[in-house]
């Protein structure tokens, strides 16, 4: 690639890939709240494109360029959407602490930590840990499954880069679920594979409906951490 005098991508490169930004913005625009406009997403995406082109110079093979830029542009837009998340600062801070605790425990033990271990790492009682998971879940305007589905490329896409990205995301989600503790995997299976209502899942698990809500919130938070869907 040819650098401009300022080290930025030249106009030809920018014009070549600019339509990519609009396509990604329009796809995401159909999956996000109405107050987020396609124009806003495109503006963020164009800045992301410039930064991605600059980073790609001499580093990314030509046949991988579009997939690389798509990932970077989409990432810039998603970062913008995360910044608009209505979660409070307190909940954001708690979510980061919880994410760090799960990450550190997993790294030390080589397995998914139990709720009791996470609570101990955070200096909380198990009851307070469950309450924290519920607070974080309820503070999010979008559920994990909505957020994941909205960032996942459409399965009907004919774009090879998007098809590859979808396959990768689905594989990551499957692996993340496999790493959950057995109790949480069982709950997700009851809710999403067997299609049970939460009250029905509570009967199968032998717990109350409130406990099912707590377990579901914990599962969603662990998956967010593992997949990096939210901060």
N, C-alpha and C positions, 0 to 999 in steps of 0.2 A: 504493500500500500504506500501511497505517496503522502507524506506529511505536509501540512501547511507550514508557513513560517512560524506560527505560534505553537506548532505541535498538535493542532487540532485536526480532525478529519477534514478532507477537502469537500467542496460543495458537491461534487459528483457522487461521492460515497454517501453523503447525507441525503441527497435526492433519491438515490437508489433505494435506501432502506426506510425513508420517511413513511411510505404507505404502511409499513409494518406496524408503526406506532398507532396509526388510526385504526387498523384492524383489531389490534389487541385492546385498545381503548373501547371500541364498540362492543367487543365480546364481554369485557368486564362490566361495561356500563349496563348491560342487560341483567346483571346478577347482583348489583349493589343497590343500596337505598336510593330513593328518588332524588334526594338532595345532592347526590354526587353526580355531576354532569360529565358527559363524554368529553367535553372540551377541557375540563379540569384534568381529567385523566390523561388526555393527549398532551397537554402542556407539560405535565410531569414526565410523561413518556419521552417527549422530545429531548428534554434535558438528559434523561437516562440514556437515550440513544447516543447523544454526543459523548457522554462519559464512557459508554461501552465501546464506541468506535475508537476512541482515544486509547483505551486499555487494550483493545484487540490488535492494534497495529504491530505487526511482526510477531504476534503471539498466537493467533488463531488461524488455522488453515482455512482457505477460501470455502471449501465444501462444508465447513462447520460454522461458518460465519452467521448465517441466518438463525440457526438454532441458538447460538451463543447470544446474539443480540436480542432475540425473543425472550430469552430467560432474563436478561438484564433489564429490559424495558418492563416486562411484567413485574419483576421484583421492585422496580422503582415505583410503579403504580400501587403495588400492594403495601409498600412502606408508607405511601401517602394515605392509603385507606386505614392502615393501623393507627396512624397519627390522629385520625378522626374518630377513633374508637371512643365511645362515651364512658368507658370505665374510669372510675375515680383514680386520683393519684395514689390513694391508700391501697386500693385493690391492685393497681399496677405494681406497686412496690412489693406487696404480698405475693403476687404472681411470680415476680422475678426471684424472690427468695425461695419460693416453693420449687421453681424450675432448677435453681442452683442446688437445692437439697437433693432433688431426684437425680440430677446429673452426678453429683459427687458420690452419692451412695451407690449408684450403678457402676461408676468407675472403680470404686473400692472393692465392691463385692462381685462384680461381673454378672449380676442378675438384677431383675426388677425388685426394688425394695418394697417391703410391706408398708402398710399404712402406719403401723406402730413405729417402724424404723424412721419413716419420714417425720412423724410427729416428734420423735425424740431428737432428731437432727435439728428441728426447728425450735425445740424447747417448749413444745406444746403438749397438752393432754390429747389423747386420741379424739375426745369429743370436740375439742377446739380445732383440731386438724380437720375433722369432717365439716365443721361449721365454716372453716376457711375455704375449703373446696366449694362449698355451696355458695358462699359469698362471691367468689371469683366467677363461678358459672352464672349466677344471676346478674352480675354486673355487666355481662357482655350482651350487647344488642343482638349479636348473631351467635347461634349455637355453633359448636364445632362442626357438626355435619353440614350446616349451611355454609360456613366459611370454607370448608374443604371443597364442597361441591362447586362453589362459586369461583374458586381459584383453579379448579381442575379443568383442563381443556375438554371441550365437548367430544363425546365418543363418536359422533358422526363426522368429525373433521376429516378432510382428505389431506390435510397438511402433514407431511411426514414428521416434521419437527414436533407438531402438537401431538400426534399419535404417540411418538416416542416419549414425550413428556408425560402424557396421560398414563402410559404403561409404567413409567418409573414411579409416578406418584402413587398409583394403585399398589405397586409392589412395596413401596415404603410404608403405606398404610397397613398392608397385610402383616409386614414384619413388626410394625409398632404394636399391633394388636396381639401378635404372638408373644411379645415381651411383657404384656400385662400379667399381673398375678391371676391365677386360675379363677378366683372368685369374680373378678372384673370381666374376664373373658366370657365366663358363663353368663353373666348378666347381659353383655352386649349380644351374645348369641340369642338369648331369649327375646331381646327387644328388637333386634334388627334382622336376624336370620329367621326366627320363628314368628316374628310379628306380634308378640304378646304385648298387652298393655302393661304399664308399670305395676298396677295392682295385681295382675295375673302373675307377673314375674316375682312379685313379693311372696305370693303363695308358694310358688315353686321353690324359691330360695329359703322359705321359712322365716322371713323377716317382715317387718312392717313397711308400709308404703314410704314412710319418711326415710327409712334406712335405704330403700332402693334409690330414692332421690340422691342421697348422700353418695352412694356407690357410683351412680351414674355420673355425678359431678366429678368425682375423683377420677373415673375412667377418662372422661373428656379432658380434664386438665393434664393427665399423664400423656394422652395422645397429642395434645397441643405442644407440650414440652418436647416430645420425641420428634414430631414432625416440623416443629418450628412454625406452626400456623400463626401463633400469636406470641407477643413478647412476654 
